Amino acid sequence: MGSVALGVVAKATRPVVLVRAGEEAAGEQVPAAEGSASTRTGYRDVVLGLDLGDPCDEVIEFAFEAARLRGARLRVVHAWQAPSAAGLGPATSGW
């Protein structure tokens, strides 16, 4: 993702679907053994970032359909903030 996409996702209050524009379909393929794009290899995974507190059916359906059309795996990820050891707020690292 570029800086604009990251900014949109970070500030969005509604579901966001990111689709890379202007790229060749071969760019979605897993690279061939020599590292070049190949239409003979499978598609890269479709990744769905899911907010478990506010899931959006339309975005979930879009991700499943995108993976189905490509014959690709769908990876679903979500994140959370771990509590601090004292349970008083977000975890911080002294590293």
N, C-alpha and C positions, 0 to 999 in steps of 0.2 A: 504494500500500500504506500501511496505517496503521502506527503504532508497534508494535502487538502483532505484526502480521504480520512486520515487519522483524526484531523480536527473535526470533521463532520460527525464521525462515529463518537468521538469523545463528548461532544456537546448535544447530541441528538436526544430528544425526549420521546421520540417515536421510533419504531423499528426502521432499520436501514439495511438495504441490500446493496452490496458493492459488486459490480460486474466490471471487470477490466475492459476498457474500451480501446478500440484501435489495434488490438493484437490479433495476430493470425491464429486460426483454430489450432494449428500445430503447436502453438505456445501453451496450449492446455494439455498437450500430450506429455507423458513421461518421457524424458530424453532417452534416446537409443544408447546402446552400450558405448559408442564413441563420444557421447555427450551432445550430439546434435538433436534438434527437434525431429520427430518422426511421426508420421500419421499411421505407422504400423504398430506403434505401442499403445497401451491403454491410456485413458485420461487420468490426470492428476485427481486427487481426492477433492470432493466438494466439502467445504468447511462451514458449519453453521455455528455461530456464536450465539448461545441461548441464554436469555435472562430468565432464570427460573421464577423470579418474582413477578414477571410480567411477560409470559410467553405470547407470541403473536402467531396465530394459526396460519396467516397468509405467508409469513416468512418461512415457517416450518414447511409448509406445502411447497413453496418455491424451491427450497433446498432439496427436498425429496425428489421433485420433478427434475431438477437440474442434474442430480446424480443418476436418476433413472435414464434420462435421455442420453447421457454419456456412457452409461454402463460403468459408472465410477462408484467408489465407496463414498459414503457420507460419514464425515466425522463431526460429532457434536461436542462442543466445548462450552464450559461455563467457568466462571471464576467467582471467588468470594474472598472476603478479607478475614484472615484469621484473627481471633481475639488475642490480646496481649496476654502474657503469662499471668498477670495480676487480674485480668478480666476487666480492666478499666478503660480500654480503648483499643485502637488498631495496633497491631504488632509493629514494632520498630526494631531495626537491626543496628547494633553498635559496630558492625563491621565496616 
